Every structure is written in C-alpha cells, then in structure tokens.
C-alpha cells in the first residue's frame, strides 16, 4: 500500500526506483539520504536485464573481430610486463602487469589477452544499468543506457588490452557509489570509493585528474558535509594505502611519471587542439549523444539535481583535460554514468505522455543502433585492412583517421598498429635460425621501439631465442648491462642506419616488414656479425643515457 509520499513525492527528490515505497516520517537511520529524505525498499529492481546486457557486451566483443588483425602495439608491451613484475613501470602503474602475468600463466593466447578489457567493459555495462535503476529507471531506461554504451566508442576501447578499460569501469563505479551514498549514507560507500580510487591509481595516472574533479564536486555540493565524517577519511586513507607501493616506486626512481608526461606532450599532446578534442567528444559517443547530454543537464539543473556532484565530476574532468591537451579517449570514463542519468530522464519525460510513449519508446531503443551503423567499421574490427582503406575517404572529416602526428592516414592508427607484428617476429626468428647453432645464443636482439620488442618476444615466447631488448620505455630496465660473454651477433630491428657498418665484420639487411597496411611497414631486420668493442660500449652508453632521461641516474 502506497503512503502519501509516492515516487514523485518530496520525501526524496529522485527515488532509486519507482518500484520503491516511500515514507515521509519514521525513516530508518540507514535509509536517510543527504537531502533529508528517506525510502523503504518494497521490491528491488531486477538484476536480470543488467546481467543480460553485460553478457551481450562480452559475447559481441569477442565475436565481432576480423582475423586479419593481430594484437595492438601497446598490448605487446603490457604483456611483457607480466614477465617483469614490479610496483611500477615507466609508462603505467602495476595493475596491468598483474593481468599480464595471469594471461601468460594461462598460455597467453588471443582469448586471454582480450579477456581482461572485455571483462572490464562488461562490468561497466552492468554498473551503468544498475545506476539507471538506482536513479529511478525501469527496464526501458536500463536497456537504453546499456545499448548506448554497447555502440559507443567503448566497443573499440574494450577490445584493446590497455589500462583504459579498467579506468572506465573504476570511474563509473565511483559515480555509482556516490549515488548510493546520497540515497543511503552508509560508511561502506566511502570505503568502496576509496578502494576503487586506489585501484584506479594503480592502473593509470590519469586517475589523478578524476580525483581532482571529484574533490571539486564534493566541495561544491552538500557532499562536503562528508568531509567531517570518519567514513570519508577512512576511504581516502584506503585509496592512499593501495597506491602507496607505486608512489614509493615513483619516488625511488626519480618520478619517471614527469618525464612520461613531457614525452607525451612533446610528441603527441602538442598536436591536440581544443577544437579537435571537442569534435572527438561528440563523435565518440555520437549514438548516445542525445542521451548523455540530457543526463548531464538533468544532473546539473534538472530532475536529477540531487546528484549534481556526478555531473560536476564530468564538467571538472573535461575542463582539466581540455586545458592540459589530453587525448580524446582520456574522457571516456566520464560518460557512462551520464548515459544512465539521461536514460532515466527520457523515461520520466515519456511517462508524462503515455499514449505517445507506447509507440515512440520502442523506436527510440533502435535509435542508438541506427546512429551507430554508419560508424560500425570504426567501432569493431569487422572490415579487413583493404576494405578499411577503401572506406577511408568517407571518414576523413571525422578525425578517425588522424594519427598522433596530427595528420590523416589511410587507416585509423589503432588499426595500423594491429598489423605486421607476426611477420616481424617470424622473420626475426628466421634470421636467428640462420646463425651457427653452437654460437647463436650469443646474440643481442635490439629493437627501436617497445612494439617491435614486445611482438618479437610474444610470438617467439615458446621458441629458444634470446629476448628482444630496446632503449624505449620500460625495456631500459630489463636489459642486462653486459652479457657474461661478448655478443657474437646483433639482430637490429630499425630503419637501416648509415653509420654502423664499420663496427661489424659483416652487416646486411635480412628482412623487412612488407605488410602494406602496417604502421611498421618498411622496418628492417639487420644482422651484424662480430660487433667491435666500440659498438658494445655505445650500446651500454645509450642505455645509461636513456635511464638518465627518466631520472634513474
């Protein structure tokens, strides 16, 4: 039996779900929200639909992939982390390394590499769906929010074994717990937020920007009252304790994060303009633009205003990333919770027009899918490279084919970065096999970048071959300063240099990457025999210089 305070009563500005019975007096302490209202749950929303959406996400991500593509350049680097477990790396914190270690322990196959990003994406869909329910949405709102996520930029993001997928999950889950706290101010919500933020900091340093935006949102809303509670500070302490081992690693190694940001700025972020950044924001979630934009407005000034802290997190995060010339995808963790809010707002609007809703609500569920159809080849690796190249002119104006150098190319950068690696590894192995069996173990395999080194190590991981090294990134840590016995051969993976021939008894090209669509096309495999002492000293010197640039010496 419904009391006088129903779902639309002033007992609580925005109820968690309209299946909930509301009361205006005698509220149990555990159900008292920050706005002064309360609720008594009569019937919990079903979790079946969120689970089905999560399952759909997992299956679609695994199946909608062309076998023409290999792993991504970055994935090879992160997989190498699993063979060098530590509390930090020059590129990212250690959480990815733990996933890599587990992946390699399970055999390192394609499924297990992709398992982690797809898992984090599936959990994100579940959290988005549950958030829609907590904000008062029914099945239609849950389905709309989930579908918008499924056909947004997350389709591509959640396919790559990178720290980004877990970051999106962590940011979304923190916003979800903020909503839960405002409905039910239990201590465990701040502990949950602290745990998520601590793991986010162990995953990627861009979590610092999210934390800054979150702090601003707390200060500008009634949530600031939580600053006077023990629960808030326990959560903050938990986050710091989780991050502490990596923070100490950063301090011990001269804070390489600073140098990493300088490199990003000088080589990539300098090419990011505010106009391009915001154009990409509109395009990345274009199928759900009408949903997340409505959600942002509803959170800031509309019917979901009691939860405006969530909207302010979005505003603060995107403002910081705009000013700092962040990459377009750095923002993707801020949108999913807006999809939940927007779906609820639209459902509330259609509740006021029941006759029109019977016709239009089913049609609107198809709208994200229809809007996604034109950009489907960009969301999933469905089309092989030749077909993608043919489609290129259609998408040039969108910026999807713009690389880090600020110029348009024949394939999107992510696609070109998933080609040519097995060819490189197999040709390097073939060159190694031509060496005399008795002496071939005394070979240095030296690559120009982490993608080359990582791919060679990944595809040759079950072959008896020395690991590939590089002066690029964390590979600086993993190379021995000097072998127990002198190198007799050097396999160099690079563009052909002009000044090394004099340092070898013989030096020649033995192979190159010929895949016409690969970003590594033309990369040479060079074999040098009998390197002289000057070259050996030069190799050691370049490694020391590389470490010094990162603050190691």
N, C-alpha and C positions, 0 to 999 in steps of 0.2 A: 504494500500500500504506500503510495507516494505521499509524503507530507507536503506542507505548503511550499517548502523550498524545493523546487524541482531542478532539473538540469539547467534551466535558464535563470534560476534564482540568484540573488545577490549573495547567497551563502559563500560562493566561490566564483570568481569572475569567469573561469574557464574550467569546467569539470573534466576529470580524466576520461570519462566515457559516459554516454547517455544511457548506459545500462546500470548506472550507479544511482542509488537512492541518497538524497541529500537531506541534511538536517541543519536547522538554524540555531539549535541550542543543545546543550549537553554533549558537546563533541568530545570524544575520547582524546586524550592528550596526544597520542601517537598519530592522530589524523588532523591535527591542527596545522594549517598552512601558514606561510609568511604573510599572506594577505588578510589573515584573520578569519578565513572561512574554514570549513571542515567538510568531510564527507564520510559516509559509512558505506563500504562496498557491499552491494547486494549480490552482484553477479559479475565475475571477472570476464573481461573480453577474451574471446577465444584466441589461442596462440597457434591454431592450425594454419590460418592464412599466412601469418609471418613465416612459419616454418616452410610452407609450400613455396613462397617467394624465394626464400634462401636456397631451397633445393633447386628451383628453376635457375637461379643465378649460377650455382655450382655446375650444373649439367650443361647449360648453354656456353659457359666459358670454356669448358673442356672440349666441347664438340665443334664449336664454330671457329675452327682454326685450320688454315691450309697447311698441308705437309711441306709446301715449298719453302717455308720459313724455319729457321733454326732458333736457337736461343739468342737473346739480346746481348749486345756488347757488355752492358753492366752486369748481367747475370753471371757471366763467366768470372768476373772479379769477385762478386759476392760468394760464389761457390768456392773460390779459393780461400776465402775467409775460414771456411769450415775445416781446413787443414792447418790453420794457424790461429787457434782460439786465443783470444786476448780480451782485455777490458776496453780496448779501443783500437781504432784504425784511423788512417789519415783522412778517409772520406766520410765515414759514418760511425756511430756508436756500435756496440757489440751485439745487439739483439738479432740482427740479420745473420751474424755468424753462427749463432746457435741453431737457427733454422737450416743453415747450410750444412752444419755438422750432421744434423738429423737426416737431411736429404741424402748426403753421401753415405751415411750409415745404412740407408735403405736402398742403396745401389746407385743413386744419382741420376736415375732415368728421367725422361721428359715429364712424366706424370708427377713425380715427387718434386721436381723443380717448380712446376706450376701449381702444385697443391697449396702452397702457402698463400700466394696472393689471391687465389680463388677462394680459399677458406676465409681469409680476412674480408674479402668482398661479400661473401655470402652472409657472414655475421653482421656486416654493416647493413645489408638489406633487412635482416631480422630486426636490428635495433631501430632502423627508420620506421619499420612497420609498427613496432611496439610503441615508438614515440607518438605516432599518429593515434594509436589507441589511447595513450595516456592523455593526449590533448583533446580527447572527446570524439575522435573519428570512429566511424563504423567501417564495415567491410569495404565500401566503395572508396573511402579515403585511404585505407590501407593499401588497396590494390593500386590506386593512382600513384601514391608515393613510391611504392615498390617498382612499378613499371617505369616511372621517370628515372629512377636510379639505374634500372637494368639497361636502358637505351641511351644513357648519357655517356660522358667521357670515361666513366668508370669501367665500361666494357673493355676498353683498351688498357686502362691503368691496372685493373685487377687481373690482367693476363701476364704482367711482367714481374719477375721475381726481384723486386726492389723494395726499399723501405716505405714507399709511398702508400701501399695498400693498408699496411697496419696503421700508418698515421691517420688515414681517413677514418678507419674504424675507431681509433682512440679518440679523435676529436668529436666524432658523432656520439660516442658513448658518454663522453664527459657532458655534452649538452643534454643528453637524455637524462643523466643523473641530476643535472641542475633542475630539470623539470620535476623529477621525482622529489627532490628536496623541497621545492616550493609547494608541493602538494602534501608532503609528509616529512616534516623536518626531523628525520631520524639521523643519528650520528653516522650510521653506516654509509650514507650517501657521500659525505665528505671523505671518508676513508676510501671509498670506491673511486672518487675523483682523484685523490692523491695517488692511488695505485696506478690508475690509467696514465696520469701525467708523468709519473716516474718511468713507466714503461715507454711512454712516448719519447722521453728524453734519452732513453737507452736505444731508441730506434732511429731518431733523426733530430738534428739540432734545430731544425725549423720549428720544433715544438716550442722553443723559446718565444717565438712570435705569437703563437697561440696563447701561451701563458700570459704574455703581456696584454693581449686583447681581453683575455678572461679577467685579469686583475682590474682592468679599466671598467669592464662591465659590472663587476661586483661593486666597485666603488660608486658607480652612478645609479645603482638600483637599491631597493630595500635589502638585497642580499648582503649589503655592507654590515648589517647587524650581525651577520655570522662571524665577522672578524672578532667579535667579543666572546666567541664561544671556544671551548676547548676542542670541540669536534673539528672545527676548521683548521686549527693549528696542528692537530694530530694528522689530518690529511696532508697538510703541507710538509710536515716532518717526514711522513711516509714517502712522499714524492722525492724529497731530497735524499733520503737514505737509499732509495732504489737507484738514484742517479749517481750517488757518491763515488762508487768504484770507477766509473767512467770519468767523472770530474777530476778525481785524483790522477787518473791516467793522463788526462789532458795537461794538468799542471806539471806532471813528471816529464812530459815530452815537449814542453815549451809551448803549449796551447796551439797545436797544429790547426785547430779549427779556424784561427785567424788567417793563416796562410791559405787554407782551402777557400775561404770566402773571398780573399784577394784574387786568387786564380779564377774563381767563378766570375767575379766582377769584370776582370780584365779580358777574359776570353769569351764569355757568354752573356752575362747580365748587361754588359755595356751595349749590347745590340737589342735590348728590350726597351721599347718606348712605351710610355703610358697609354698611347692610343692603341698600339698593338696588344698590349696587356689586356685592356678592357674589351677590345674586339674579341679576343680569345675567350674572355669570361662569358660573353654572350653566346659564342659558338659552342663551347664545350658542353654546356647543358641546355642547348637550344630546344630539344624536345620537351624539356620541363621548365622552360623559361617562364611560361605563364603560371606555373605552379610555385616555383621557388620565389619569384618576385612577389606574388601575392602573400606568400608566407612571411617574407621579410616585412612587408607593410603591416600585416596582421600582428606580428610580434612587436613592432615598434609603436604603432598608433591605433591598431585595430582591436578585434575581439580577443586576441591572444596577448594583449599588452601586459598582463601579469607576468608573463615570461619574457619580457623585453630584454632581459640580460642575454638571452640566447641570440636575439637579433643584434645586440650591441657587440657581441663577440665577432659576428660576421663583419660588421662595419669596421671595428678596430683592426681585425686581421687583414682585411683587404686594403685598408688605408696604409698600414705598415708595409705590406708587400708592394704596393704601388710606389711608395716613396723610396723603397730600397731596390727597386727594379727587379723584383722577384720573378722567377719563371712562372709562366701561366698556370702550370699544374700544381704549384705550391698552394693554391687556394682551394683545391678540390675537397679538402677535409671540412670546409666551412659550409658547403651547400647541402649535404644530405638532410640535416635536421630542418632546413628550410623547406625541403620537399614535403616532409611530414606536416609542418605547420601550414603550408599552402594547400595541401590536400584537404586538411580539416576545414580551412577557411572556405574553400569551394563547396564542400559538403554542407556547411552551415548556410551558405547562400542558396543552394538548391533546395534546402529544407523549407525555405520561405516560398518556394514555387513548386509545389508537389506535382502539379499536372505536367509542367514542362520538364521536370526532373525525370519523370518516367521515360521520356524519350531521349533527352539530351545526356543524362548521366552515363548510360551505356556507350553512347557515341563518343563522349569525352575520354573514356578509357582507351579508345583507339587512337586518339589524337597524338599522344607521345610516339606511338608506333609509326603513325603516318609521317610525322615530322622527322623521325629517325631514318626512314627509308632512303632518302637521298644521300645521307652520310654514312650509311651502313658499311661501305667498304673501308671507311676510316675508323670505325668502331671495332670491327673484328678483322682478323687477318684471313678474310674469306677469299680474296682475289689474289692470284699469283702475281709476281712482280711485273710481268709483261702487261697484264691487264691493268694493273695499278698505274703503270706508266701511261697507258692509253687514256686512262681516266683523268690524268693529271690536269690537263687544261680546264676541266670542269671545276676544279677545286683550288686553282692557283690564287684566286682572290680572297679565299678564306684564311690564308696563312697556314693551312695544314701542311703544306709542302715547304714551309720556311724552316731552315735549319738554324743551328746555333750561330752561324756566321751572318745571320740576318738576310740571307738570300734564298730564293725559291730553287728547288731541285726537282728531279724527275720522280722521286719517291719521297714520302714522308720520312723524316730522319729515323724514327723508330723502326720503320720497315727496312730501310737500307742497313740499319745496324743489326738486322737479324739474318744477314746473308753473307756467304763466303767463308764462314768460320771453319766448317768441317773441311772444306777444300784446303784452307791454310794449314790446319792441323795434320791432315793426311799427307800433304806434300812435304811438310817438315819432317814427319816420320819417315817418309820415303827417302829423303835426303840423308837422314841419320842412318838408315839401313845400308847406304852405300859405303859407309866408313868401315875400315877393318874391324872385325868383331872383337879382336883382342884389345883394341885401344879406343873403341868408340865411346866407352863410358867416360873418358876424359874430354868431354865436350861441354862447352858453355852454349846454352840456347838463350839468346838475348833478344828481346822484343822491344819495339819502340813504344808500345803503349799497353795498358792493362788488358784491353780487349784481346789483343793478339796473344799475350802471355797466358791469359785465362783460358782462351779457347784451345790453345795447344795443350795445356795441362788437362783440361776437361776431356777432350776427345782421345787423348793418349794416356788417360789415367790407368788403364789396365794393360798398358804396354811397358816394356822395360826400356825406359828412356829418361834421361835427366829432365827435371822440371825446368820449365821456361822461366826466366827472370826478366826484369825490366827496371829501368830507373824511374818509372812512372808510378806515383801513388804509393800504396802500402807495400808494393813489391820491393821497395827500398829496404824494408825491414827483413824481408825473407831471403835475401841473397847473402850467402856466405861471403865474408870479406876476401878470403883467399882459399882456394882449394888445397887439399892435402898434397896433391900432386899437380904439376902445371897442366893447364889445358893444352891439348894437342890440336883441338879443332874448335872453331866458333861458328855456330849457325846464327846468323844475324837476320832478324825479321824487320825490315825497314825499307824506305826508299833507298835506292842504290847510292851510296856515298862516293865521293871522289877522292878522299884522302886516306883510305885505309889499305890500299893495295900494297904499299911499300912495307906494311907491318906483317905480311904473311908470305910464306913460301909460295902459296897459290891462293887466289881469291876470285871466285866466279859466282855468277847467278845460276842457281839450280832449280828455280821455280818461281812462280808468282801467282797471285790471286787473279783469276780471269773472269770471275762472275761479273757480268756487265752491270748488274744492278747493286752490287755490294758497295758499301761506303769504303771498304778496304781494297777495291779494285786497283790493281797495279802494284800492290805491296809485294816487295821482292823477298825471296828466301835466298840468302847469300851464304856460301860456305867458304870459310877461310881455314887453311891448314898451317900449323906451326906459327902461332902468333908470337911476336917478339916481346921482350920484357917491357919495352916502352908502352906497348898496347895494353899489357896486363896492368901496368901502373896507371894508365889512363882510365881503365875500367874502374879500378878502385877509387881513383880521384873523383870520377863523375858520380859514383855512389855517395861518397862523402859530401860532395857539393849538394847533391840532391837532398840528403838528410839535413844539411845545414839550412837550406831554404825553408824547411819545415820546422826549424827551431830545435833540431836534435843535437847539434853541436854548437 
